[in-house]
Amino acid sequence: MPLPVLAEVLRSGFLEGRHRGSLVVLGPAGRPLLALGDPDAAVFPRSSNKPMQAVGMLRAGLSVDGPELAIASASHSGQPGHVAVVRGLLAAAGLDESALGNTPDLPLDAAAAAALLRAGGDPDRVHQNCSGKHAAMLATCVSAGWPTAGYLDPAHPLQASLLATFEDIVGTPASAVGVDGCGAPLFAASLRALAAGFGRLVTAAPGSPERRVADAMRAHPQLVGGTGRDVTALMAGVPGLLAKDGAEGVYAAALPDGSAVALKIEDGASRARVPVLVAALGLLGRTDPVLAELAETPVLGGGRPVGAVRAVPWPPSSA
């Protein structure tokens, strides 16, 4: 059976296509408010897993907070401020960039990428968007007395610890263990479990590993994403919101009272996920100005807006 329509693409006033997917909205204490598609099917949340992985690192002995903990949870844009925090995290552990095992890449930020190339640089590991997570994984190994060699092997004690933490926070065993784009093990769960996990992060006791991660991300949204990134704008513009984007059309977020949202766009397109997330936050009563600003994603033609992606009601009108 087809998944429900979550977003439609308008180009020059004509309906061009529709993005389908799955969405779950939970109220405080995990009370179900809305479920579309199949929110109980297993998905790979991609980088939306990072906050749970960061909690696992704290539980294993990593001793950081503030910017360093935010960058550990980030898919950063590779801007100078991001790279400086990553390098500082490595240096504090007695390591350098050669220890990183993530894939080399240019910065996500276009200006930072151009600057790197002008300076004679090439794609490298420290500028890749997951380098903060990898630097924190390495620092955790040093703190715990585990070898840094092979830290990405699912059988390494670091990854076994992170898997156990992930399962504890989302409240269910991982459906599968895969490999993320950066090379790190990736844990699968349902969107319902992912949303519940985000709710637990924001409602955990102050000072707990869960709350420390949530607080660090919310205090440093620029480090979690970067200039022009929707995840940064959302956390900066919605007081107390914890949000984390993921590749392949995934987003997860939670408000301070534990209300939470998790979604995945079926075709993996990123352009539909923000309007759907904005609409879900509206269902939870949020009316912050940033939500109106992000309610539609422009569709460009010839470098100028010719349409937009917007969320549509479900079920659709019979008119």
ROGUVEX-94260 format. One record per residue (C-alpha): residue in one letter; x, y negated, z negated. Coordinates in steps of 0.05 Angstrom, whole numbers, plus 32768, in hexadecimal, padded with zeros to 4 digits. Layout:
! residues N
AXYZ ...
! end
This chain:
! residues 319
M800080008000 P801D7FBB8012 L80377F917FD9 P80117F517FCB V80207F117FEF L80497EE47FC1 A80607EAD7FEF E80527E948035 V807D7E6E8066 L805F7E338089 R80837E1780C7 S80687DD880E8 G80247DE680C9 F801D7E2D80E2 L80227E6C80B8 E80627E8E80CD G80687EC8809D R80617EE18057 H80907EFB8022 R80777F357FFA G80937F4E7FB8 S80857F5E7F70 L807C7F307F34 V806E7F387EEA V805C7F017EB9 L805E7F117E6E G80447EE67E35 P80637EE27DF0 A80747F267DD2 G80727F457E17 R80277F3E7E20 P80177F4C7E6A L7FF87F107E8D L80027F1F7ED7 A801D7F587F01 L80217F587F4D G803E7F8D7F7A D80627FC37F54 P80867FA47F18 D80927FE97EFA A80BB80027F35 A810680057F2B V812F7FCC7F4A F81767FB57F46 P81717F717F26 R81B67F5D7F41 S81D17F207F1D S81937F1A7EF2 N81B47F527ECA K81EE7F247EB5 P81D07F097E75 M81C67F507E5B Q820C7F637E6F A82277F267E4A V82027F3C7E0C G82247F807E13 M82687F5E7E16 L825A7F397DD5 R82437F797DB3 A82847F9A7DCA G82AF7F647DAA L82B57F2A7DDA S82BB7EEA7DB1 V82A57EAF7DDB D826C7E7E7DDC G82587E3E7E00 P82767E357E46 E829C7E777E46 L825D7E9F7E35 A82357E787E68 I82677E887E9F A82667ED17E8A S821C7ED17E9B A82237EA77EDA S82207EAD7F25 H82477E6C7F2A S82547E437F68 G82A07E437F65 Q82A67DFA7F56 P82E47DE17F31 G82C17DE07EED H82AB7E287EF6 V82F07E407F0A A83117E1C7ED0 V82E47E407E9D V82F27E837EBE R833D7E787EBD G83397E627E75 L83137EA17E62 L83487ECC7E83 A83827EA57E64 A83647EAB7E1E A83667EF77E28 G83AE7EF57E40 L83997F047E88 D839A7EE17ECB E83747EE57F0C S839A7F237F23 A83727F4B7EF0 L832F7F3B7F11 G830E7F747F36 N82D57F507F57 T82D17F447FA2 P82F57F077FBF D82C97ED07FDB L82C57E867FE8 P829E7E5A7FB8 L82537E597FC1 D82567E0D7FBE A82647DF28004 A828F7DB87FED A82B97DE47FC0 A82C27E177FF8 A82D87DE08028 A83097DC47FF5 L83277E097FE9 L83317E148033 R834E7DCF803E A83817DDD8008 G83977E1C802D G83717E4C8001 D834D7E8B8015 P83137EB27FF8 D83297ECA7FB3 R830E7EEB7F75 V830D7EB07F45 H82E17E867F74 Q82AF7EBF7F80 N826D7EB47F5B C82747EF07F2C S82BB7EE07F14 G82A17EC77ED0 K82807F0A7EC2 H82BF7F307ED7 A82EC7F037EAE A82BF7F0F7E72 M82BF7F5A7E7E L830B7F597E7E A830D7F2F7E3F T82DD7F5F7E1E C830C7F997E2E V83467F737E0E S831C7F647DD0 A83047FAC7DC9 G83487FCC7DD7 W83307FEC7E17 P835C7FF07E56 T834F7FBA7E89 A83617FEA7EC1 G8323800B7EDD Y82F47FDC7EB8 L82C27FE27EF1 D82BD802D7EED P827780417ED2 A829B80727EA5 H82C7803C7E85 P82B4802E7E3C L82A37FE67E4F Q826F7FFA7E82 A825380307E55 S824A7FFB7E1F L82297FCA7E50 L81F97FFF7E68 A81E480107E21 T81D87FC67E13 F81B17FBC7E53 E81837FF77E41 D817A7FDD7DFB I81667F977E11 V81367FAC7E49 G81197FE37E1E T8120801C7E4F P815780487E6D A8177802E7EAD S8155804E7EE9 A819780517F0F V81DE80377F0E G81F780187F4E V822E7FEA7F65 D82227F9F7F68 G823D7F737F9F C82777F5E7F73 G828A7FA67F66 A82707FAC7F1E P823F7FE27F09 L81F77FCC7F11 F81BD7FE67EE8 A81767FF07F02 A81357FE47EDC S80EE7FCD7EEA L80DB7F847EEF R80AF7F8E7EB2 A80EA7FA67E8A L81167F6E7EA5 A80E37F397E90 A80DC7F587E4B G81277F587E44 F812B7F0D7E54 G80F47F017E21 R811E7F257DEC L815B7EFB7DFC V81387EB97DED T81137ED17DAF A814E7EF47D8E A81677EDB7D4B P81957E9F7D4F G81DE7EB57D4F S81CE7EFA7D6A P81F27F0F7DAA E81B17F0A7DD1 R81A27EC47DB9 R81EA7EAD7DC2 V81E77EBF7E0C A81A47E9D7E15 D81BB7E5F7DF1 A81FD7E5B7E17 M81DA7E607E5B R81A57E2C7E48 A81DA7DFC7E2C H82057E027E6B P81D77E0B7EA7 Q820B7DEB7ED5 L823A7E257EC7 V82057E5A7ED3 G81FA7E407F1A G82157DFE7F32 T82067DBF7F59 G81C67DC57F81 R81B57E0A7F65 D816D7E187F51 V81807E417F14 T81A67E057EF9 A816E7DD47F09 L813A7E017EE8 M815F7E0A7EA7 A81727DC07EA5 G812A7DAA7EB4 V81007DDB7E8B P81117DD57E41 G81257E187E23 L811F7E3F7E64 L814F7E797E6F A81557E8B7EB8 K81827EB67EE3 D817F7EC07F2E G81937F007F50 A81A27F147F97 E816F7F387FC3 G81367F0A7FAD V81387F157F61 Y812B7EE27F2A A811F7EEA7EE0 A810F7EB47EAC A80F47EAB7E66 L80D87E727E3C P80E97E677DF3 D80AA7E897DDB G80BE7EC97DFE S80907EC17E3A A80B67EDD7E76 V80B47EE67EC1 A80D87F177EEF L80CF7F1D7F3A K80ED7F3C7F78 I80DE7F287FC0 E80D87F687FE9 D81017F528025 G81397F387FF9 A81317EF18012 S81467EBC7FE1 R811A7E847FFD A80D97E9F7FDF R80F07EAE7F98 V80F37E677F7C P80AC7E537F92 V80917E937F74 L80B77E897F33 V809E7E417F2F A80567E597F38 A80607E8D7F02 L807B7E597ED1 G803E7E2F7EE1 L80127E6A7ECC L80377E677E89 G80237E1E7E82 R80627DFB7E97 T80597DB97EBD D80A07D9E7EBB P80B27D6F7EF5 V80E97D9D7F0E L80B57DD27F1D A80907DA37F4D E80D37D947F6E L80E17DDE7F79 A809B7DF57F89 E80AB7DFA7FD3 T80EA7E107FF7 P80F67DE98038 V80FA7E0E807A L812C7DEC80A7 G812C7DE580F3 G81647DC08114 G817D7DAB80D0 R813D7D8980BA P81007DA28094 V80CB7DBF80C2 G80A47DE8808F A80A67E05804A V80A17E458021 R806C7E407FEB A80497E6F7FBA V80017E817FCA P7FC97E987F9C W7FBC7EE27F91 P7F8C7EFF7FA1 P7F847ED47FDF S7F457EAC7FEB S7F107ECE8015 A7F017E8D8039 
! end
